[in-house]
Amino acid sequence: MAGLLTYFHPESLPGEAVSPPVAKGVIGMLLKFYSSVDCPGFPPGSLLICLHEQEFYRTYFDRKSNKKFATLHYFQHICTPNKNKNKMTYPISFVSLGPGEPELITVKGLRQLQKADIIYCPATRNRQGEILSRAADIVRALEINETAIRCFMLPMSKDRTEAWKAYDALYNEAAANYAEGRQIVIVAEGDAGFYSSIQYIYDKFIETGIDVQRIAGIPAFIAAGALAGLHIVKQEEQIIVIPGTPSAEELSEKINAGYVIVIMKLSQCVEAVHACIRKHPQTQFHYFENVGTDKEYYTSDRQIIAEKSFPYFSLMIIQ
């Protein structure tokens, strides 16, 4: 029985919450130590029972739904005897930073950053091993306390296995700090709910009962339209936003259907775009890169676009 975990709500009887062989006397003895545990994912006011004070079972479940709540690492950091029953917790805030220009963050987002104890910013390493974080640069430009900024490494690859591991580690650390009553912010460029992998960890917090909130931001293609002075869609026009995955044939079909098309992550479909520029001479192609930064670039010159390679931070609006 060592390592068995369960919980019961004060409205239920101990004998209903644990397996029959467990004696109620043992439960009572354990509850003297685990008298009140704040553990995100458990119902408010739940009590924790652990049959071994030092060794925790690797997973724990809601007995009614058999739903897995967390892993050992998360449990050890969060589900510890609570010495401060009145400790206040704050929702974990997902703050959208906008396309890159610091002044394009919302007032609400800025205020949340200013209040934060910890701000988690995604970062990558270049070939020289240097840590790069556009998100952290935006936060610094807003004159936020440097001591609040914590970068987490996010591998950039089509194979997302390592990225999910990075998010799991962030989840564990952020959840531990949440339980300690710290105000936590996790930032994302653009809008945190728009082509943003950060949604993975947002959903994970929801699943384990941790309060979250998301603050909207300006997507890059909206800022791009402002940069070029475009009326992106008008009257009865329809717009579609797609990642850089279409073939030349698929993209051509959408152009012929009359859609206004926004392509994000343009670097993934260079040849398809080049082919469509040649095939649709009457269509307008608006190309952008590094919108909202000091390296931002815009052109609608078909010949330049047709000969250009597209970097990671590029997008296109086709009208």
N, C-alpha and C positions, 0 to 999 in steps of 0.2 A: 504493500500500500504506500510505501515511501514515495513522495513526490506527487501524490494525487492532489489536484486542486479543484475547488468548487467554490460556490458562493451561495448565500441565501439572503433574501430580503427579509427585514424584520417581520413582515406580515406572514412569512412562511415558517414552518417548523424545521429545525435542523435535520430531523430524520427524513424530511422530504427532499432535502437538498443534496444529500450525500448518499453514497452506496450503502446498503443495509449493514454490511459487516462493521462499519465504523461506529464505535460506541459513542453515545452522547456525552459520556464523561470525558472522553478524549477531546471531543469537539469543544466542550466548555473550557478545558484546560488551555487549548490552543488559542481560543478567543481572548484569553487574558493578555496574550502577546499581540495578536492581530485583532485588536479590539475595534479599530476603525481604519479602513484603508481607502484612500482616494485613488481609484483606479479607473481611468477612462476606458469605457467599453463595458463596465459593469453598471447595473442600475444604481441611481443615486441612493445612498444609504445602505448599500450592500455590505455584508461582512465577508471577509476572505478566510478560507480555511486552507491551511497548507500542512500536510502531514510530515514535513521535514523543514526545519527552520532555515537550513543552509542551502538546500538543494531544491530547485524549482523544476517542475515538470516543463517540458519544452513547449507545449501548447496548452491553451485553456479554452474552454467552450461554454457557451450558453447551453445549459442542459436541456432547455425546451426546444431550441432550434438546432442544437448541435453545430452552431456556427463558430468557426475558429476566430478568435479575437486577436491573438498576438503571438509573437515568438518569445523564446526565453530571454533574449537580450532586452527586448522592450519591457518584459515583465519585471526583470530584476531592477530596472531603473525606475519604473513607475510604481509598481505595486509593492511598496515598502510600508512598514508601519508608520502611520501618520501621527507625527508629534504635534502637528498644528491643525486641528480639526477645522479651524475657521479661516484657513488660508484661502485667499481669493484667487481664482483663475480667470484669465482673459482669453477670448477667442483668438486662435491663431489666424493672423491676417495675411492673405495673399494679395500683395499690392502690385498692381500693374504699373510699370514705369513709363509706358508709352514707347514711341519708336526710337528714341535715342537722345533727343534734345531735352535736357533736364527741365526746362520750363514747360514742357508739354505734359508733365505729370499733373494729375488732378489735385485740387486743394485738399480733398479728403485723403488721397493717397499720401501727400506730403505730411499732413498732420499725423497720420498713423506712423510714418517713419520717425517723426520727431519724438513720439511717445515710446518707441520700441526700446526694449532692453537688449534684444538681439535681432539682427537683420541678416538673414541667410541669402547669399548671392551666388548664383551659379558661376562657375569659372572653368576654364580649360587651360591646357598647357600647349605652348607652341613647340616647334621643333628644337628650340634651344633650351626647353625645359622651364621657360618663364611662365608664371601664372598670369593669365589674362581674364579679365572680367569686365565686360561692358556694363553690366548691371551695377557692379560695385563702383565703377567710374561715375555713373549717373548719380548714385547715392552720395558719393563724396562731393560732387558738384553742387548738391543741394545743401551742403554744409551740415550734414548729419555727423554726429559724434563718431569719430573713427573707431573708437573702442567697441561700438555696437556691431560693426560689420564683421561677418564671418563668411568667408568663401568656402563653398563646397565644390569639389571637383566633379564635373559632369562629362564623361567621355562622349565624344561626338562620333558616332558610327551608326551605320544602318543596322548593325546587330545591336539591339538595345539591351542585351543582357547585362553589360557592365553599368549602363545607365540606371537600370532598375536596382542594381545593388547599391549604387550611390544614393538613390532616393530612399531605399530602405534604411540606410545608415542615417540619412538626414531625418527620416521619420523618427527613429529611435531617439536621437539627440534632441530634436525639437519637442517631442512628447515628454521627455524627462524634464526639460526646462519649463514646459507648460505646467506640469504638475507642481513645480516649485513656485508657481505664481508669477513667473516672468512674462512680460509682454513680448510675444514672438511675431516677427514678420518674415515672410518668405517672398522674395520679389521675382518678377518675370518681366522681360522686355515686351513691348507691345501690350496686348491684353492677355492676362493669365488664363483666359478661357478660350483663346483663339489660336489654334495650331500650337499649343503649348504643352509640352510633355509634363509640366508641373502638375497637371490635372491628376496624374497618377497618385501623387502623395496626398492631394486634396481629398480624393475619394477614399483613401486609406484612413485618413483622420475621421471622416464621416462614419466609416464602417466600425470604428472602435469607439465611437461616442464622444470624440473630442470636438469641442465647439470651434467652428471655423467661419471666416467671412472672406469674401473676395471683393476687392475694390477695382472697378472697371478702369480700363486705360484706352488710349487712342491706338488703334491698329496701324501698322506701317503703311498700308495702302491708302488710308484716309489722309495721313500726313503727306504721302506722295502726291495725292490729288491736289492738295493745297499748294505744294511746292510748284507744281506745273500749272496751277490755275485751271484745273480741269473741272468741268461739270460731269462728274463720273457717271451718274445715271440721271435721266430726266424723263418726266411724264410717264409713259407706259413702258419704258424700257425695263428689261430684266437683267439682273446681274448674277453671275456665278463666281464663286471664289474657289479655286482648286489648288492643290499642291503641284509641284513640278513633276508630275508623273505621266502626263498624256503623251501619246505618240503623235506624230505629225497628222495622221489621219483623224484621230480623236479630236485634236485641237481644231482642225479644219472644219469638222462637223459642227462644233460649237460656234465657230465664226459664221458659218453659213446659216445657222439657226437664228442669228441676229442678237445673240447675247453680248452684253458687255462682260468681258472676262478679266478677272484678276488672277494672276499666277503668282503664288508664293513659292519660296525656295526654288527660284528660277534656275539655279545652277544645275538642277537635275534633268533639265529638258532642253539643253542648248540646241541640239540638232533639230528637234521638233519645231522650235521657234524660228530658227533660220529657214527651214523649209517652208513654213507658213508665210513668212515675209515675202518669199519669192512667189508663192502661189496666190496671195491675196493683195494685189497692188493697190486696191482702193481702201483697204483697212488701215486704221491708224494704230500704230504700235508705240506705246509710251514706256520707255525703259528707265528704271531707277536703281540706284545702289547706295547703300549706307545712308539711307534717309534719316534725317535728324542728327547727323554728326557733322564734324567739320570736313569729312570726306564725301559728303553727299554729292550725287551726280544724277543728272537727268538729260535725256535726249529723246527726240522722236525722229531723228534722222535714220531712215531705213538702212542706208548703206553702212553707217557706223554700227548699228545694232547687228546687222547681218554678218559683220566681220568680228564681232566682239565676243570674248569669252565672259561668262557671267560668274562673279564671285558668290560666296555663300549668302551674304546680305544683299540680295538683289530681288527685284520683283518687276512685274509688267502689268500694265493695264491696256487691254485691247478693246478698241471701240469701232 
